[in-house]
Each structure stands twice: as C-alpha cells, then as structure tokens.
Amino acid sequence: MAVATEEKRIALLIDADNAPAAKIEVILAEVARYGAANVRRAYGNWKSPNLKSWEAVLHEYAIRPIQQFAYSKGKNASDMAMVIDAMDLLYARNLDAFAIVSSDADFTPLVMRLLTDGVKVYGFGEKKTPEPFVNACSKFTYVEGLGQPAAEVQADETVATVALRSPQDLRSDTRLVRMLRRAVEAASGDDGWSHLGAVGNQVANQASFDSRNYGYRKLSDLIEASGLFETRRNNKVVWVRDKPKSKAVKDAAKDAVKEPGKEPDKAGAGKPKVKEETKA
C-alpha cells in the first residue's frame, strides 16, 4: 500500500497594487501544483478605487484582505506590511513555501531572506517585473502565460499573453542557452543522453525558470524548438543531448527566415553572364 506524502503548506501573499485580479484563478491553480495555499492574504488600501477588481474575487477565493492605509503620499505602505507578515509566518515554522504575487522588485530582499531558511519561493508577476525579483525566486512565472482570465473579471481587466519565442530568438538568448547546456551536461550519462526530468531539476537549481515564460507549455517543447538539442522518446520518457555543432548550424539555417524578394542561392546564381563573341 502506497504511503501518502504530506502536502506542502504554502503562504500566498498578494501585492494587490501590483498584480492583476483577472489572473487569480489560474495563479491559485498553479500554486496547487506545489501544495495547499493554507494562508491567503492580499495587501492594499481597500478604500482605493484601483482595487475594485480585487474586491470582486476576494471572498470567492477565500483570500483575506489586509487593509493598509497610505500614511505618506506617494509611498506604498502595503509592501512593508507584507514583508512583516512574511517574516512572522517564517518564524512560526508552519510553512514549507511562499507564493508572492507582485511585479515589484522591492520584494527581492524578502525573497532572498526566505530562501536562506530553506523554504521555496514561487513568484508570480507581469512581464514588466524587473529581472532581480524574477531571478531571486525559486521559480518565477509570468501571469500572462497562465491560461485565460477569470470570466467574471475579464471585462474589467485586459491581460496580455506571452508571445511564442521563435527558434532564432531562443538561440540568441545566451543566458538561456548556457543554462540549458549546463543542465544537459550535468545530467548526462556516459552516452551523453540526459533524462529530461533530471535536466529540469538542474535548471531549477541554477535559476528561476518556467518554459511558459517563453511561450512553451513544456520544457521538452522549448528544447525541441531551440534546435540545439537532439531528443528521443522511450514510451513517455524523454531523453536529451547536445546536438553536434555542425548539425545545429545546419538546422539553424533551415529555420532562418528568407529576406523578402530574395531567392535561395543556386549553383552558378549571381554570376555575371558573359556574352559569347561572334566570329567575323
């Protein structure tokens, strides 16, 4: 008889001033993949008309609103209240992870502090989120790549989607390419092939990463689209290895977009025609 594993306990802390209410349903669904959101809190000045869209979903999704007045004009006091609560929850030692929903880089020091205590930090924010906050999280997911907005708030908020990155864009992202190649190399066996699951673990240990941030639903889809790796499937198991450089260059050439009005080179094409001399 299989022994049931204990469900991870997660605190979901939402910076309502810097997060779209239209995405709360899919954010909760994503958090549920990692564990149960036992603590659900949203911070903001609830007297502000800017948070009307959040008021419509708080009770439906059992999110506790934390009122924070703006004591100084132009200052966001909600950030400080959220940090204090996070530290109180951390010291209580009743949680396994935190999920922070915000596009504000001011939470970067908080994330780094939480990580030092060995808890995971899952970040959720919009594409405008600064890189320091994105990279600090154990895993950061752009909310634009998470499903469709909740129907009841879709009319109130327009949320963009993550564009699919082309093979050329993927290969030109040097940080991504280095990270994937290091992960494949670290997870490879004597034959050079790496189990995709092990590659995913290596990537997660290197940096915050989610293939959906690049427009791909799964890591295997992104790896295949890049054209830099060979893949093989054994039933449902996917194996990956670095593609030989010559083959990678050849495949990249196939993916290259033709310039408008330019025909591919053919043997002898482009050479000037020489008129034959007529004999007198």
Sequence and secondary structure as in RCSB ss.txt:
>XXXX:A:sequence
MAVATEEKRIALLIDADNAPAAKIEVILAEVARYGAANVRRAYGNWKSPNLKSWEAVLHEYAIRPIQQFAYSKGK
NASDMAMVIDAMDLLYARNLDAFAIVSSDADFTPLVMRLLTDGVKVYGFGEKKTPEPFVNACSKFTYVEGLGQPA
AEVQADETVATVALRSPQDLRSDTRLVRMLRRAVEAASGDDGWSHLGAVGNQVANQASFDSRNYGYRKLSDLIEA
SGLFETRRNNKVVWVRDKPKSKAVKDAAKDAVKEPGKEPDKAGAGKPKVKEETKA
>XXXX:A:secstr
        EEEEEEEGGGS GGGHHHHHHHHTTT EEEEEEEEE TTSGGGHHHHHHHTTTT EEEE   SSTT 
 HHHHHHHHHHHHHHHHT  SEEEEE   GGGHHHHHHHHHTT EEEEEE TTS HHHHHHSSEEEEGGGSS   
HHHHTT          HHHHHH HHHHHHHHHHHHHHB TTS EEHHHHHHHHHHHS   GGGGT SSHHHHHHH
HTSEEEEEETTEEEEEE  HHHHHHHHHHHS   TT     TTTT          
